[in-house]
Amino acid sequence: MRHLAIDLGQKRTGLAVGDDRTRIATPVDVIETASEQHLLRCIGEAIQEHQPDELVVGLPLNMDGSEGPGVTRVRAFADLLNQRFGLPVHLADERLTSDAADELMSQSGLTRKGKKARRDALAAAQILMTFWASRRGG
């Protein structure tokens, strides 16, 4: 099954795609916009390009597993994605995904600006891998 993962942010949203058979998640884009309508258009274009069967959206839980301040916004956005595109939408724990993305880039030689431009897409790929791990039980 093919998935499109979304790391929803206030200004930057990362996208990654992958297939649960190969378990390879690939960062594909970072959308820089604060406009929900523009973001939805860009996600629609990514859906057309990558043809996912399902969407996975990162859920911002606190480190203790409780729901963080952004959970309400993410749940509402996930519902909007489902209504707009008709694809199943899953929520996946996004704790430490940005830290994992930073770790992946630590030895990359990229400038701080270069890392910032890629971080959210890498975090989306981490969200997708977390989702797959949770479905197979660990």
C-alpha positions in Angstrom: 0.0 0.0 0.0 1.3 3.4 -0.9 1.3 6.3 1.6 1.8 10.0 1.6 3.0 11.3 4.9 2.4 14.9 6.0 4.3 16.8 8.7 1.9 19.7 9.2 3.5 22.9 10.4 2.4 26.5 10.8 4.6 27.8 7.9 6.3 24.7 6.5 4.7 21.3 5.8 6.9 18.3 4.9 5.8 15.5 2.6 7.1 12.0 2.1 6.0 9.0 0.2 6.5 5.3 0.7 5.2 1.8 0.2 4.5 -0.4 3.2 5.9 -3.5 1.3 9.4 -2.1 0.8 9.2 0.0 4.0 11.2 2.8 2.2 10.0 6.3 3.0 11.3 9.1 0.7 11.1 12.8 1.5 9.6 14.6 -1.5 8.8 18.2 -0.7 8.5 21.0 1.8 5.5 23.3 1.2 6.1 26.8 2.6 2.8 28.6 3.1 0.6 29.7 6.0 -2.5 29.5 3.7 -4.6 26.4 4.3 -6.1 26.6 0.8 -2.7 26.8 -0.9 -1.5 23.9 1.3 -4.5 21.8 0.2 -3.8 22.6 -3.4 -0.2 21.5 -3.1 -1.1 18.4 -1.2 -3.7 17.6 -4.0 -0.9 18.0 -6.6 1.3 15.6 -4.5 -1.6 13.1 -4.4 -2.0 13.3 -8.1 1.7 12.8 -8.7 2.4 10.0 -6.2 -1.0 8.2 -6.2 -1.1 7.2 -2.5 -3.7 4.8 -1.2 -3.7 6.4 2.2 -2.5 9.6 4.0 -0.6 9.7 7.2 -0.5 12.9 9.3 1.9 13.5 12.2 0.1 13.9 15.5 2.0 16.2 17.9 1.9 14.3 21.2 3.7 15.4 24.3 6.7 13.3 25.4 4.4 11.6 28.1 2.0 10.6 25.3 -0.7 13.2 26.2 -2.1 15.4 23.5 -0.1 18.5 22.8 -1.5 21.9 21.9 -1.5 21.3 18.1 -3.6 18.1 18.3 -6.9 19.8 17.7 -5.6 21.6 14.6 -4.1 18.3 13.2 -7.3 16.3 13.8 -9.4 19.0 12.0 -6.9 19.1 9.1 -6.9 15.3 8.9 -10.7 15.4 8.6 -10.5 18.1 6.0 -8.0 16.0 4.0 -10.4 13.0 4.1 -13.4 15.0 3.0 -11.4 16.8 0.2 -9.5 13.8 -1.3 -11.6 10.8 -0.2 -8.6 8.9 1.0 -8.3 7.2 4.4 -6.2 9.4 6.8 -4.3 8.0 9.7 -2.7 9.9 12.5 0.8 8.8 13.6 2.8 9.8 16.7 5.4 12.4 15.5 7.4 12.6 18.8 11.1 12.9 18.1 10.7 12.9 14.3 12.3 16.3 13.9 15.1 15.2 16.2 15.6 12.1 14.0 15.6 14.3 10.9 18.2 16.6 12.5 20.4 13.6 13.3 20.2 12.3 9.7 21.4 15.7 8.5 24.1 16.3 11.2 26.9 14.9 9.0 25.5 16.1 5.7 27.6 19.2 5.3 24.5 21.2 4.5 24.3 24.8 5.7 21.8 25.7 8.4 19.5 27.1 5.7 19.9 23.9 3.6 19.0 21.8 6.6 16.0 23.9 7.4 14.7 23.5 3.8 14.8 19.7 4.1 14.0 19.1 7.8 10.2 18.9 7.4 10.3 16.4 4.5 12.7 14.2 6.4 10.4 14.5 9.5 7.5 13.4 7.3 9.5 10.3 6.2 10.2 9.5 9.9 6.4 9.9 10.6 5.8 7.3 7.9 8.3 4.9 9.3 6.8 5.3 12.8 3.4 4.6 11.4 4.6 1.4 9.7 6.3 0.3 12.9 3.2 0.8 14.9 1.1 -1.3 12.5 3.4 -4.2 12.7 3.6 -4.0 16.5 6.9 -2.3 17.1 
